[in-house]
């Protein structure tokens, strides 16, 4: 059995091991997630020092181990130096990497995920630092595409209750739509408000048609006739509304499925911040865990806001 193998991968996470080693979690297109030891990577003269850094793409020669594999050779193919020079870009990249870590599988090809992640890192790196809201827009774009690749993208084009197409109404300043995480996406508030009335109407019909048995009129359960069909009525539960996006926020959500970020006139930093919050809550619900890197985004944009006020 071959004890070594080659792989191309990007570093997503590093951990300290012993006095001078690192454990590196690597996303590869060939083998999915790999956790491997980078021996001596924390020594100042180690050839693996820079190559084991975050978001470095290497061509690797890896030796199989009993519990952890070991990196024996690494040749750097690509780095993203622009991410480390901007706190907002770095926070957004770590945010996306955390989602990728939750989605990626081990010992299975992950070519699409690998390509998609590198694509969004590149978009963040070349983004102008003069516009902080651009980081939020590209972060939301990346999160949406990662959720779509996993098959759990939120529904933002139609109402999850009625199935009717939703169009932002910019003529009404206070127009809103509902977003329900348990329901899977956008909800027309008109359809949502009708649900309690429909439920009450059903209960009223049941009360009026109820037959209360008496000793003289017992209820007799008859077996179903051969070939007969049983009709099961499912009562639609009222979904919890997690947030109420405005017309602009809905328009931004609906454009996230496009290959490129769409510039929408009138979109403000606050709108993109709200969109990111909506996607964050939805992603955390789907992943079943909090996105810890999101606190860096909150800190960065809070500080940026204070600096411009």
C-alpha positions in Angstrom: 0.0 0.0 0.0 1.3 3.4 -1.0 2.1 5.4 2.2 2.4 8.8 0.5 0.1 10.8 -1.8 0.1 14.1 -3.6 -2.7 16.7 -3.2 -3.3 20.4 -4.0 -5.0 22.3 -1.2 -5.8 25.5 0.6 -5.2 26.0 4.3 -8.4 26.7 6.2 -7.4 26.3 9.8 -4.2 25.8 11.9 -3.7 24.6 15.5 -0.6 24.5 17.7 0.8 21.0 18.3 3.7 20.4 20.7 6.6 22.9 20.9 7.1 23.5 17.2 4.5 21.7 15.0 1.1 22.7 13.6 -2.0 20.8 12.6 -3.3 22.2 9.4 -6.8 21.6 8.1 -6.6 21.7 4.3 -9.4 21.7 1.6 -8.3 19.7 -1.4 -10.3 19.1 -4.6 -9.1 15.5 -4.8 -9.6 14.2 -1.2 -11.8 16.8 0.5 -10.8 17.8 4.0 -7.4 16.7 5.2 -5.9 17.2 8.7 -2.1 16.9 8.6 0.8 17.8 10.8 3.3 20.4 9.5 6.4 19.3 11.5 8.6 22.2 12.7 6.3 24.8 11.1 6.6 27.1 14.1 10.4 27.3 13.9 11.7 30.6 12.5 13.7 28.9 9.8 11.2 26.2 8.8 10.3 25.8 5.1 6.8 24.9 6.2 6.3 28.1 8.3 4.8 30.4 5.6 3.4 27.4 3.6 1.2 26.5 6.6 -0.3 29.9 6.9 -4.0 30.7 6.4 -5.3 30.7 2.8 -2.1 29.5 1.2 -2.5 27.1 -1.7 0.2 24.4 -1.8 1.1 21.4 -3.8 1.7 18.8 -1.1 3.4 15.5 -0.6 1.7 13.8 2.4 2.7 10.7 4.3 -0.1 8.7 5.8 -0.2 8.2 9.5 -2.2 6.2 12.0 -4.1 9.1 13.5 -2.8 12.2 11.6 -1.1 12.4 8.2 2.2 14.4 7.9 3.2 17.0 5.3 6.7 16.0 4.0 6.9 18.5 1.1 5.0 21.7 0.2 5.3 23.9 -2.8 3.3 27.2 -2.7 1.2 27.8 -5.8 -0.9 30.8 -4.7 -1.3 33.2 -1.8 -3.8 35.9 -1.0 -1.6 38.7 0.6 -4.3 41.3 0.1 -6.6 39.7 2.6 -4.1 40.1 5.5 -3.7 43.8 4.7 -7.4 44.6 5.4 -9.1 43.6 8.6 -12.6 43.6 6.9 -11.4 41.3 4.1 -9.6 39.0 6.5 -12.7 38.7 8.7 -14.9 38.0 5.7 -12.5 35.3 4.5 -12.4 33.6 7.9 -16.2 33.8 7.9 -16.4 32.0 4.6 -13.8 29.5 5.6 -15.8 28.5 8.7 -18.8 27.7 6.5 -16.6 25.7 4.2 -15.2 23.7 7.1 -18.8 22.8 8.1 -19.7 21.8 4.6 -16.7 19.9 3.3 -16.4 16.2 3.6 -13.3 14.1 4.1 -12.1 11.3 1.7 -14.4 12.6 -1.0 -13.7 14.9 -3.9 -14.7 18.5 -3.2 -13.7 20.2 -6.5 -16.7 22.5 -6.8 -16.4 23.7 -3.2 -12.6 24.2 -3.6 -13.1 26.3 -6.8 -16.0 28.3 -5.3 -14.1 29.2 -2.2 -11.0 30.3 -4.1 -13.1 32.3 -6.4 -14.7 34.3 -3.6 -11.3 34.8 -1.8 -10.0 36.3 -5.1 -13.0 38.6 -5.3 -12.5 39.8 -1.8 -8.7 40.3 -2.3 -9.1 42.5 -5.4 -11.9 44.5 -3.9 -11.2 48.2 -3.3 -10.6 49.0 0.4 -12.2 52.4 0.0 -15.7 51.0 0.2 -16.3 49.0 3.4 -19.9 48.0 2.3 -18.3 46.2 -0.7 -16.9 43.7 1.8 -20.4 43.0 3.2 -21.8 42.7 -0.3 -19.1 40.2 -1.4 -19.4 38.3 1.9 -23.2 37.9 1.5 -22.6 36.9 -2.1 -20.2 34.2 -1.0 -22.4 32.9 1.8 -25.4 32.6 -0.6 -23.3 30.7 -3.2 -21.9 28.3 -0.5 -25.5 27.6 0.7 -26.6 27.1 -2.8 -23.8 24.6 -3.5 -24.9 22.7 -0.3 -28.5 22.6 -1.5 -29.8 24.7 1.3 -30.1 28.1 -0.2 -33.0 30.2 1.2 -36.0 30.9 -1.0 -36.0 34.6 -1.8 -37.9 34.8 -5.1 -41.3 33.5 -4.0 -43.4 33.3 -0.9 -42.8 30.0 1.0 -46.5 29.9 2.0 -48.4 30.8 -1.2 -45.7 30.2 -3.9 -46.5 33.6 -5.4 -43.6 35.6 -6.9 -42.4 38.4 -4.6 -41.5 41.8 -6.1 -40.0 44.6 -4.0 -42.4 47.5 -3.8 -40.4 50.7 -3.8 -43.5 53.0 -4.1 -44.4 52.3 -0.4 -41.7 53.6 2.0 -42.7 51.2 4.8 -43.2 48.1 2.6 -41.8 44.9 4.1 -41.7 41.2 3.5 -41.2 38.5 6.0 -38.3 36.1 6.3 -38.8 32.9 8.2 -35.8 30.7 8.9 -37.9 27.6 9.8 -40.1 28.1 6.6 -36.9 28.3 4.5 -37.0 31.9 3.2 -39.3 34.8 2.3 -42.9 35.0 3.3 -45.6 37.4 2.1 -46.8 39.2 5.2 -50.3 39.2 3.8 -50.3 35.4 3.4 -48.8 35.0 6.8 -51.5 37.2 8.5 -54.2 35.1 6.9 -53.0 31.9 8.5 -54.6 32.5 11.9 -57.9 33.4 10.3 -57.9 30.3 8.2 -57.1 28.2 11.3 -59.9 29.8 13.3 -62.3 29.2 10.4 -61.3 25.5 10.3 -61.9 25.1 14.0 -65.3 26.8 13.7 -66.3 24.4 11.0 -65.2 21.5 13.2 -67.2 22.8 16.2 -70.3 23.3 14.1 -70.1 19.8 12.6 -69.0 18.0 15.7 -71.2 15.1 16.8 -71.2 14.3 20.5 -72.1 10.6 21.2 -74.5 9.6 23.8 -75.3 6.2 25.4 -78.2 5.9 22.9 -76.0 6.8 19.9 -72.6 5.3 20.4 -69.8 5.8 17.8 -69.1 2.7 15.8 -65.8 2.6 13.9 -66.2 0.8 10.6 -63.2 -0.7 8.7 -62.4 1.0 5.5 -63.8 -0.4 2.3 -61.4 -2.3 0.1 -59.8 0.0 -2.5 -60.9 3.1 -0.6 -58.5 6.0 -0.1 -57.8 7.7 3.2 -57.5 11.5 3.0 -55.1 13.0 5.6 -55.5 16.7 6.2 -52.3 18.5 7.3 -52.9 21.8 9.1 -50.4 24.4 8.1 -48.5 25.8 11.1 -47.8 29.5 11.4 -44.1 30.0 10.8 -42.1 32.3 13.0 -41.0 35.5 11.2 -37.3 36.0 11.9 -36.9 39.4 10.3 -38.8 41.8 8.0 -36.6 42.9 5.1 -37.4 46.2 3.3 -37.9 46.5 -0.4 -34.2 47.3 -0.9 -33.1 44.4 1.3 -35.3 42.0 -0.6 -33.9 43.3 -3.9 -30.4 42.7 -2.7 -31.3 39.2 -1.5 -32.8 38.4 -4.9 -29.7 39.5 -6.7 -27.3 37.3 -4.7 -28.0 34.3 -6.9 -26.4 36.0 -9.9 -22.8 35.1 -10.8 -21.6 38.6 -10.1 -22.5 41.3 -7.5 -25.2 43.6 -9.0 -24.9 47.3 -8.2 -28.3 48.6 -7.1 -28.9 52.3 -7.0 -29.8 53.5 -3.5 -28.4 50.5 -1.6 -26.8 51.7 1.6 -24.3 50.1 4.0 -27.2 49.5 6.4 -29.0 47.5 3.8 -26.0 45.2 3.2 -25.5 44.8 6.9 -29.1 43.7 7.3 -28.8 41.2 4.4 -25.6 39.7 6.0 -27.5 39.4 9.3 -30.4 37.6 7.7 -28.0 35.1 5.9 -26.0 34.6 9.0 -28.9 33.6 11.1 -30.2 31.3 8.3 -26.7 29.7 7.8 -26.3 29.1 11.5 -29.7 27.4 11.6 -28.7 25.2 8.7 -25.2 24.4 10.0 -26.5 23.8 13.5 -23.8 25.9 15.1 -22.8 29.6 15.5 -20.4 31.3 13.0 -17.7 32.5 15.4 -15.9 34.6 12.9 -19.0 36.7 12.5 -18.1 38.6 15.7 -15.1 39.9 13.8 -17.4 41.3 11.2 -19.5 43.0 13.9 -16.4 44.5 15.5 -15.0 45.8 12.3 -18.1 47.5 11.0 -19.0 48.9 14.4 -15.5 50.5 14.6 -15.8 51.6 10.9 -19.2 53.2 11.7 -17.8 55.0 14.8 -14.9 56.4 12.7 -17.2 57.9 10.1 -19.9 59.4 12.4 
